[in-house]
Structures are given as structure tokens and as C-alpha cells.
Amino acid sequence: MRKEIFFYILPLPVALFSIFLGPSESISPADVYNWLLTKITSDSKPTISDIQTIEAVILDIRLPRIIMAFLVGAALTTSGASLQAMIRNPLVDPYLLGLSSGAAFGAALAMTVLHYMPVQLSAFIFGLMAVCLTYFLAFRRGEISIISMILSGVIVSGVFTAFLTIVQFMTDPFRLQGIVYWIMGNLHNASWSGVESMIIPVMTGTLWLFIIKWRLNVISLGDLEAKTVGYNPTTLKLMILIPATLIAAASVAVAGIIGMVGLAVPHMIRMMIGYDNKKVIPVSFAFGGTFLLLVDNLSRTITQFEIPIGIFTTLIGGPFFIYLLKRLRHGYGD
């Protein structure tokens, strides 16, 4: 229980620390400290112009980015943990079901053809569409086969990737740069409007997964065991798949494709607290958000120019994925 409390408290100091970080040369960590001290003690030490600049940077740039980074990391990790329990394979993440390729195709369409549609909305719609198509292809004789779902996800991903390639091939170089940069995954466009667009689907889907988290233990044992205790495996999988897809699609829509978070972080959590999903799901939300927030701090401060966060998560998660392939040879929970 002490480990879980630590993970629940961890986001607060990390978020507070993140407020002091940023590439802006107009304010220093000391300025941020003085501003916070002013708000707490009502002692207006900085000049009025300094306060306006500091508040603009903190409240309009850094704070929405901190919140968005946390929500995206929390959503991807929670979604990954849920899908791994449902499919009973720790090498599964939300993107395996075609979500990333569908969202990337939708974003590319919005940037090149569907100019009247916001990029986030288009990515969200096509991401959900890809997962629905995967589910439709995997649904046979009233049941959802795990193998069929994985194979369908691979096929759907390949098809939408081919569509994306066609769009890229027919796009002029200037717009092509925007598509490529979006696919890399980044938070440089974080804003309050982006936070507002994702907070409702993310919190709604996450709350539902919190409510049914104990049922994840049932489905992770297998379809036969679920039937034995009186559950319909197909219905139970849908109850998990829909909210897990919803929160992951909302994250991809605002941040692009941030790889390895939904794959590696849930397994890190299981290594630390065990395989009980009643504990894994809440901790995934807290630690996943904290993890991506720390990585985002690294991506925006390590160099003078900002490196897309998706590059960092892939560099961190890639070696961990290789470790999983070497260690987990038999299946879920080995």
C-alpha cells in the first residue's frame, strides 16, 4: 500500500518542479519562485510588467503543457495496461489495434484535403474508425478471438499506413513537414483548448476503467474462466476495449503518435507492484502521467531547440521492449 501511495503523490512534486523548467529566456527559475511566493504571501516584489510576463509564460504556456503531458501519459498507460490485461499479453499497446495509423491518416487528411476539419477532430475520428474496423474484422461467430484481433489490427494498421503514404506522396513539401512532425509526437502546441478537448473523454474513459478494474483480473485469466464465474467474455472485452480506445484516441489526437508509453510503462508498474489490476490501473494513471511529464521536461530543456517527445519515448522504450521479448517467452504474467 505504501508503494501505491508514493505513486499517487509523485505527480504533485513533479508538476511543481516542471513549472520552473522551460526554454524561455525571459524568466528564470528565480522569477518563477518569486511569482509563486507573491501569490502565496501577497508580497508584490516583482514589477507589474514582470508579473504580466511571468503569468503569461506560466499560465498560458507551461501550465497547459504540464497538464496535457500528464493526461496524455496517464491515458496511454492506462489504456495499455487495460488492453494488455484483456488480451493477456504484455507486448500489446493501444497502437496495435490500428489506432496510431488511423489517427495519422486522419491528421494528414485534415492538413491537406479536409481544411475545414480541425486536425485533432479528424485524427480522433479516424483513430476510432480504425479500431472499430479491427473489432469488426476480429468478431466472428459472436466472439472476439484474441489472435484474430491482433492480426486484424496489423492488417488495419498496414492499410491506413498505405493511405497515409499516398497522402504524403501527393502533398507539397511544406505541408509534408507538418505531417511528419505531427507523426513524431510532440506537445509544443499544448494549449488550454487542447486540454479542454481531451479532458472529458480521457476522464470519462479512465473513470469507467477504474470502476471495472476488478473485472480485468477476471478476463485476464481467459475466456473459459470468465464464463465459469458468469461473465460473457465478448461483452466484458467490449466494456474494456471501448473506454481504452477512447482515452488513447483522445491523446493521439492532441499529441500525435507517442510510442512505447502504452507498452513499456504498464509493465514497469507490474514489475514494481504486481499483476493485480485493481492496483495496476490507478497506479498506471498516476505514474504514466508522471513518466511522460518527466520525459517532456527532458525534451524541452536538454537542447536549445525542442526535440519531439515521441523520439525520447521510443529511445527509452525500445531497449525495454527488447528486454520484454527476451524475458517473456511464454505469455502474460511470466
Buried (B, 14 or more C-beta within 10 A) or exposed (E): EEEBEEBBEBBEEBBEBBBBBBEBEEBEEEBBEBBBEBEEEEEEEBEEEBBEBBEEBBEEBBBBBBBBBBBBBBBBBBBBBBBBBBBBBBBBBBBBBBBBBBBBBBBBBBBBEBEEBBBBBBBBBBBBBBBBBBBEBBBEEEEBBBEBBBBBBBBBBEBBBEBBEEBBEEBEEEBBEBBEBBBBBBBEBBBEEBBEBBBEBBBBBBEBBBEBBEBBBBBBBBBEBBEEEEBBBBEBBBBBBBBBBBBBBBBBBBBBBBBBBBBBBBBBBBEBBEBEBEBBBBBBBBBBBBBBBBBBBBBBEEEEEBBBBBBBBBEBBBEBBEEBEEEBEEEBEE
